[in-house]
Amino acid sequence: MNGASDFRSDTVTRPTAAMRAAMAAAEVGDDVLDGDPTVKELEARAAEFLGKDGALFVPSGTMANQVALGAWTRSGDEILVEREAHVVRWEAGAAGFLHGVQSVTLSSVRGAMDPGEVRATIRPDFIHCPRTALICVEQTHMGSGGSVVPLANLEAIAKVAREHAIPVHMDGARLANAAVASRIAASRYAACADSVSLCFSKGLGAPVGSVIAGSADFLARAKVVRKRLGGWMRQSGLIAAGALHALEHHVERLADDHALAKELARALHGLPGLACPPEAVETNLVLVQVTHAELDGAALAAKFKEHGVLVSALSPRVLRFVTHLDVGPKDVERTARAARSILAG
Ligand SMILES: Cc1ncc(COP(=O)(O)O)c(C=O)c1O
């Protein structure tokens, strides 16, 4: 929909002119045969950002997570994962399909699992039990509206994991948002995990690409899994250049997206039939509770669309707005106007 205010996801951004220029000018090579220089540069910069030995470039966040799962587990294992996490909810059962592992899900408070519950859920070393092979955390936590999982919570979970010699994987698709919102370096969060992913095609605004980072030992295994999944690409420097540009130029500006999300929440909260307390907005997501007697989420999203505002209906009672590089204050004004008009009708 041309000219729409598109709040459905931060994945909808299009590369800026500067990013396109960087992509067009990228030096490339065959990454599988003898290495693509731009991919190598991106992997090194991402590893530095995340405080890990190295990183592997992969096409998507899903593949980054699945490469990690494949590198840490073997068929018949079990993983502990937060109940709403992308790994278990939105990856089409890949953990079981690809790696033959089962997932035990734990509840959380805004993405923060109880370290005591994690400890209690780890299986004993007993022939009748599966091996608990991995603990998965997500930063920021999408299911609770982009909340920043507190560093102390992640450190406590890492401590439990280390006591049991179990690795931790962090789905850091939006770790840069957490770092900017909390002013805590991404590498400090990532230090709580043995592997960490980062997506460039979400708030960072690149068209394609993620990395999976970790120790040299982990990366040696991860590389084989990436190969098996078909995620090792050829002249991928073209897209890596977009990701590199994003890492260099689009991290600090995430603060603008966070401010805009709060502004949107302020504009919508308290309108009859809508609730989204601005204080609950920590990063670039706004979850709006639909309390309207006659409208459900899908109906409301359809009405917003008539006003040129695109939004996701997560359920009959929840709409999700996501701010990003391609929306600004005028889009928030348009949304507020649309909401007032719809709700008055
Ligand atoms: C938290 C989280 N992890 C992973 C992914 C997967 O990313 P992709 O769509 O690039 O596979 C997403 C996608 O939105 C996500 O929100």
The ligand as a MOL file (V3000), in Angstrom:
LIG
                    3D

  0  0  0     0  0            999 V3000
M  V30 BEGIN CTAB
M  V30 COUNTS 16 16 0 0 0
M  V30 BEGIN ATOM
M  V30 1 C 12.9010 -12.3230 18.4800 0
M  V30 2 C 13.0340 -12.8090 17.0790 0
M  V30 3 N 13.9260 -13.7610 16.8010 0
M  V30 4 C 14.0730 -14.2510 15.5580 0
M  V30 5 C 13.3230 -13.7670 14.5190 0
M  V30 6 C 13.4820 -14.3810 13.1480 0
M  V30 7 O 13.9700 -13.5310 12.2140 0
M  V30 8 P 13.7500 -13.8090 10.6220 0
M  V30 9 O 12.3880 -13.3340 10.3180 0
M  V30 10 O 14.8420 -13.0220 9.9980 0
M  V30 11 O 13.9130 -15.2680 10.4130 0
M  V30 12 C 12.3770 -12.7760 14.7520 0
M  V30 13 C 11.5440 -12.2550 13.6400 0
M  V30 14 O 10.7600 -11.3610 13.7600 0
M  V30 15 C 12.2150 -12.2840 16.0720 0
M  V30 16 O 11.2960 -11.3560 16.3520 0
M  V30 END ATOM
M  V30 BEGIN BOND
M  V30 1 1 1 2
M  V30 2 1 2 3
M  V30 3 2 2 15
M  V30 4 2 3 4
M  V30 5 1 4 5
M  V30 6 1 5 6
M  V30 7 2 5 12
M  V30 8 1 6 7
M  V30 9 1 7 8
M  V30 10 2 8 9
M  V30 11 1 8 10
M  V30 12 1 8 11
M  V30 13 1 12 13
M  V30 14 1 12 15
M  V30 15 2 13 14
M  V30 16 1 15 16
M  V30 END BOND
M  V30 END CTAB
M  END
